[in-house]
Amino acid sequence: MIPAPIITVHIAELDVGSHLGVDRTIPVGAAILSAQPQGDRVMFTLDSIVLRPSDPVDALLHRLDQHLAHPGTAIFGYRLTEATALLGRLPGAAGSPALRTICGTGQNDVLSLSARSDAGVLSLEQACAEAQIFCAHADPNDRFTSWVRSDVDAIEQDAQIDVIACLRLILHRLVAIKAGGRSITTTLRADFATWLEEADHAAARLHFADLLSAAG
């Protein structure tokens, strides 16, 4: 059994700078995958939010506060330092319990995975490609166009796909980077695969199909 609840978080980012001639990326959403020990099983829940251009900016931090401000919960993610830098620019960031948690200044263990190659730090997509794990593939220009039109469904599904990919990537690496990782991974994998098969989320079904493909 895992010793504590685990929450994997992924921040959905949008490149707005290339359309303005500046280097500017903003956070527009998040996906949160929770693993909660219940008896001898681990139960998973998936939540997500993507802001439309007309939505209040502080809604993103409010949603994260609801999920992440729980002492004792372990927080997982990929390159969370970069994510917190983006979130830190939002109104109300200074008082956000979630941001303090992700930064590692709260009462939570935080595992922020990153990977490198000879060329430098890998993006989530690059790291997943190295590990042969399915993740979202979206053209930045298409994503920007959709967001400007308030068509955020595909962006939200991509965030869900990527938060599942984050957990899969971390489980893939956990044995090597954390004491006790093998037992935690063994416990999580079976229940995680069951949830992927049964969950009413297209993102989960896509990942389950990827697992079947890898096994076959």
Phi, psi and omega in degrees: 000141177291143187288340183203160174302146178239130175240121175261131184235140175228131180262125177280125183248154180227127177276103177259344185292323183296338179271350180244359180078022179226165176272101186211119174238137181237150173277129181241356182185182179203152170235138184233120179248114184257136175242113187244119177292129177223106184065232180261015180235167174243124181257138184246142172224147182236128177228154181203160176209138170228126181281139168276163181304331183271354182283150176296134186296327184287354179296330180293311179295324178299317179294318178296322178301322181297327186264325194257347184271056180232107181304141177095345177280137176275134182252124178247151174182173178248123179052054182292336178300316178294322180295318180293329177297319178291315180296329181294346178275349185282152175301136179085003184297325184299331181254014185277118175299324181296319181294321176297321179296310182296327179288347180087014180260004177261197182262050183223145168282136181236125176246105179253106183276145170214162180220152182228157167232182178299336181275350180131196182290138181271141170290168177302317180299318179292319179295321178294322178297319178298321183269000182058048178244134180295138173211177182285144176232105183229137176288126182303323179292318178296319180296318179297315180299316179298317183294317179301327179275005183063022176265088190255002184301314181293323178295319180293319177296321177299320178296320177295317177302317185286328178290325174294319177299321178302312181295319178299318180295319180293318177299324179297326184259348192298322182302321185277337190249354184217134177300136182079006184299325183295316181292321178296316181297316180299317180296316185286321191302313185296312181292326178295316179297320178297316179296317179302322181289324189260344187293146180268056178224131178301323180299318179294318180296322178296320178290323178295320176298323178294321177298316179297319180296319180293324181286332182275000000 
